[in-house]
């Protein structure tokens, strides 16, 4: 399993003004130095940088990464004055599950919420919160799930996400299928992550065209758009 991490600058003004691609080599060198042999890959984009590890990062490593970046990049170090001279300029830009293509571009974002009162209005608010973050224009799908209901937004190329969801899914059907398979007891957030990540893997790698939910996903070209994609579970720190 790969453990995926993505970071953005904490300060939204700095985020708008700073092109992290101009600091690409320094950021990559810092990530390489901190994580060394467990680093799989690192990418730097305009507004964020991402890396994948073969095992989880611990809190000390994450703090040391912030220190190392400002140590070797003098221009980013100048931003410390906007953070009370803290070396921690970046904040985790985290999603529960990411689906990426071969070019490491995010195709789908999956958020899981263990909420008792979860409905379409809750999902719309969560979706809007996601869109207020830095979201790549390669993202075509946003999935908001709990253990009962799921809501999916699909974005046509060159268009924005609609206010209303494209598809509603009965998640109990999926959970019942995988709980026994994965031998789970209590359905906490971590277990739901594992269930849904396994479900996405199965859809992408062995699509069952007779499954009713898969038929609905086909209507919004999910299988077509996720060929050769991989499912990444992001670890909480």
C-alpha positions as CSV (number, residue, x, y, z in Angstrom):
1,X,0.0,0.0,0.0
2,X,1.1,3.6,-0.7
3,X,0.6,6.3,1.8
4,X,-0.2,9.6,0.1
5,X,0.4,13.1,1.5
6,X,-0.5,16.5,0.0
7,X,0.3,19.9,1.4
8,X,-0.7,23.6,0.7
9,X,0.5,26.8,2.3
10,X,-1.5,27.6,5.4
11,X,-2.0,31.3,4.5
12,X,-4.4,31.7,1.6
13,X,-2.8,35.0,0.5
14,X,0.6,33.3,0.3
15,X,-1.1,30.4,-1.5
16,X,-2.4,32.7,-4.2
17,X,0.9,34.6,-4.7
18,X,3.4,31.7,-4.4
19,X,4.1,29.4,-7.3
20,X,5.6,26.3,-5.6
21,X,6.9,25.1,-8.9
22,X,9.6,27.8,-8.6
23,X,10.7,26.0,-5.4
24,X,10.4,22.5,-6.9
25,X,14.0,21.3,-6.5
26,X,14.3,22.6,-2.9
27,X,11.0,20.9,-1.9
28,X,11.9,17.7,-3.6
29,X,15.4,17.7,-1.9
30,X,13.8,18.3,1.5
31,X,11.3,15.4,1.0
32,X,14.1,13.1,-0.2
33,X,16.3,14.0,2.8
34,X,13.5,13.4,5.4
35,X,12.0,10.2,4.1
36,X,14.9,8.7,2.1
37,X,14.3,5.0,1.4
38,X,10.6,4.9,2.1
39,X,9.9,7.7,-0.4
40,X,8.2,6.4,-3.5
41,X,7.7,9.7,-5.4
42,X,7.2,13.4,-5.0
43,X,5.4,16.0,-7.2
44,X,5.3,19.7,-7.0
45,X,2.5,21.7,-8.5
46,X,1.6,25.4,-8.5
47,X,-0.4,25.4,-5.3
48,X,0.6,22.2,-3.6
49,X,3.1,19.4,-3.3
50,X,2.5,15.7,-2.9
51,X,4.5,12.6,-2.0
52,X,3.9,8.9,-1.5
53,X,5.6,6.7,1.0
54,X,5.9,2.9,1.4
55,X,5.1,3.3,5.2
56,X,3.4,6.0,7.3
57,X,5.1,9.2,8.2
58,X,5.3,10.0,11.9
59,X,4.8,13.4,13.5
60,X,8.5,14.0,14.0
61,X,9.2,13.4,10.3
62,X,6.4,15.8,9.3
63,X,7.7,18.6,11.6
64,X,11.2,18.0,10.4
65,X,10.1,18.3,6.8
66,X,8.7,21.8,7.4
67,X,12.0,22.8,9.1
68,X,14.0,21.4,6.2
69,X,12.1,23.2,3.5
70,X,12.6,26.7,5.1
71,X,16.2,25.8,5.9
72,X,17.2,25.1,2.2
73,X,14.8,27.5,0.5
74,X,15.6,31.1,1.4
75,X,12.6,32.6,-0.4
76,X,10.1,30.4,1.4
77,X,11.9,31.1,4.6
78,X,10.9,34.8,4.2
79,X,7.3,33.8,4.6
80,X,7.9,32.8,8.3
81,X,7.0,36.3,9.4
82,X,3.4,35.6,8.3
83,X,3.3,32.6,10.6
84,X,4.8,34.0,13.7
85,X,8.2,32.9,12.5
86,X,7.1,29.2,12.7
87,X,8.9,26.8,10.4
88,X,5.6,25.1,9.7
89,X,4.3,27.0,6.6
90,X,2.3,24.1,5.2
91,X,-0.9,22.4,6.2
92,X,-2.2,19.0,5.2
93,X,-4.5,19.0,2.2
94,X,-6.1,15.7,3.1
95,X,-8.8,13.6,1.5
96,X,-9.8,10.2,2.7
97,X,-9.3,8.5,-0.6
98,X,-7.9,9.7,-3.9
99,X,-8.1,8.0,-7.3
100,X,-5.3,8.9,-9.6
101,X,-4.4,8.2,-13.2
102,X,-1.0,7.0,-14.5
103,X,0.2,10.6,-14.7
104,X,-0.5,11.0,-11.0
105,X,-3.4,13.4,-11.7
106,X,-6.3,13.2,-9.3
107,X,-9.4,12.0,-11.0
108,X,-11.7,11.5,-8.0
109,X,-11.9,12.7,-4.4
110,X,-13.6,10.6,-1.8
111,X,-14.7,12.0,1.6
112,X,-16.1,9.7,4.3
113,X,-18.2,11.2,7.1
114,X,-19.4,9.3,10.2
115,X,-22.4,11.5,10.8
116,X,-25.8,10.4,12.4
117,X,-27.7,13.2,10.5
118,X,-26.3,12.8,7.0
119,X,-28.4,13.8,4.0
120,X,-28.1,15.5,0.6
121,X,-27.8,18.9,2.3
122,X,-24.9,17.7,4.5
123,X,-23.2,16.3,1.4
124,X,-23.6,19.5,-0.6
125,X,-22.0,21.5,2.2
126,X,-19.1,19.1,2.4
127,X,-18.7,19.2,-1.4
128,X,-18.6,23.0,-1.3
129,X,-16.0,22.9,1.5
130,X,-13.8,20.7,-0.8
131,X,-14.2,23.0,-3.7
132,X,-13.1,25.9,-1.5
133,X,-9.7,24.1,-1.1
134,X,-7.2,23.7,-3.8
135,X,-8.8,21.2,-6.2
136,X,-7.0,20.2,-9.4
137,X,-8.9,20.8,-12.6
138,X,-8.3,17.1,-13.5
139,X,-10.8,16.0,-10.8
140,X,-13.9,14.8,-12.5
141,X,-15.7,13.1,-9.5
142,X,-16.4,14.0,-5.9
143,X,-17.8,11.2,-3.7
144,X,-19.3,12.0,-0.2
145,X,-20.1,8.8,1.7
146,X,-21.2,7.7,5.2
147,X,-22.4,4.2,6.2
148,X,-25.9,4.7,4.8
149,X,-25.9,7.1,1.9
150,X,-23.5,8.2,-0.8
151,X,-23.6,11.2,-3.1
152,X,-21.6,11.6,-6.3
153,X,-20.8,14.7,-8.3
154,X,-19.6,14.4,-11.9
155,X,-18.0,17.3,-13.8
156,X,-18.1,17.4,-17.6
157,X,-14.8,18.6,-19.1
158,X,-14.5,22.4,-19.2
159,X,-17.4,22.8,-16.8
160,X,-17.8,23.4,-13.1
161,X,-19.4,21.0,-10.7
162,X,-23.2,21.4,-10.4
163,X,-24.8,22.4,-7.2
164,X,-26.9,19.2,-7.1
165,X,-25.4,15.7,-7.1
166,X,-25.3,13.5,-10.1
167,X,-26.0,10.2,-8.4
168,X,-27.2,8.9,-5.0
169,X,-25.9,5.5,-3.8
170,X,-27.2,3.1,-1.1
171,X,-24.0,2.4,0.8
172,X,-25.6,-0.4,2.8
173,X,-25.5,-2.6,-0.2
174,X,-21.8,-2.1,-0.5
175,X,-21.1,-2.4,3.2
176,X,-23.1,-5.7,3.5
177,X,-21.0,-7.1,0.6
178,X,-17.6,-6.2,2.1
179,X,-18.1,-6.5,5.9
180,X,-18.0,-10.3,5.9
181,X,-15.3,-10.4,3.2
182,X,-13.0,-8.1,5.3
183,X,-14.1,-9.5,8.7
184,X,-15.0,-6.2,10.3
185,X,-16.9,-5.6,13.5
186,X,-17.6,-2.0,14.4
187,X,-17.9,0.3,11.4
188,X,-15.6,3.2,12.4
189,X,-14.0,5.7,10.0
190,X,-10.9,3.6,9.3
191,X,-13.0,0.5,8.5
192,X,-15.2,2.5,6.1
193,X,-12.1,3.8,4.4
194,X,-10.9,0.2,3.9
195,X,-14.3,-1.0,2.7
196,X,-14.7,1.9,0.2
197,X,-11.1,1.7,-1.1
198,X,-11.5,-2.0,-1.7
199,X,-14.8,-1.4,-3.5
200,X,-13.2,1.2,-5.8
201,X,-10.2,-1.1,-6.5
202,X,-12.7,-3.9,-7.4
203,X,-14.6,-1.6,-9.7
204,X,-11.5,-0.4,-11.5
205,X,-9.8,-3.8,-11.8
206,X,-12.7,-6.2,-12.2
207,X,-15.8,-4.3,-13.2
208,X,-19.1,-6.2,-12.7
209,X,-21.4,-4.8,-15.4
210,X,-24.4,-6.6,-13.9
211,X,-24.1,-4.7,-10.5
212,X,-26.9,-2.1,-10.3
213,X,-24.5,0.5,-8.7
214,X,-21.9,-0.1,-11.4
215,X,-24.5,0.5,-14.0
216,X,-25.3,3.9,-12.5
217,X,-21.6,4.7,-12.4
218,X,-21.3,3.8,-16.0
219,X,-23.9,6.4,-16.9
220,X,-21.4,9.1,-15.7
221,X,-18.4,7.4,-17.4
222,X,-16.7,6.4,-14.2
223,X,-15.2,3.2,-15.7
224,X,-14.1,4.9,-18.8
225,X,-12.4,7.7,-16.9
226,X,-10.6,5.4,-14.3
227,X,-9.0,2.9,-16.6
228,X,-5.5,2.0,-15.2
229,X,-6.1,4.3,-12.2
230,X,-5.0,3.5,-8.7
231,X,-6.8,4.0,-5.3
232,X,-4.8,5.8,-2.6
233,X,-5.9,5.9,1.1
234,X,-4.5,9.0,2.8
235,X,-3.3,8.5,6.3
236,X,-4.4,10.9,9.1
237,X,-1.8,12.6,11.2
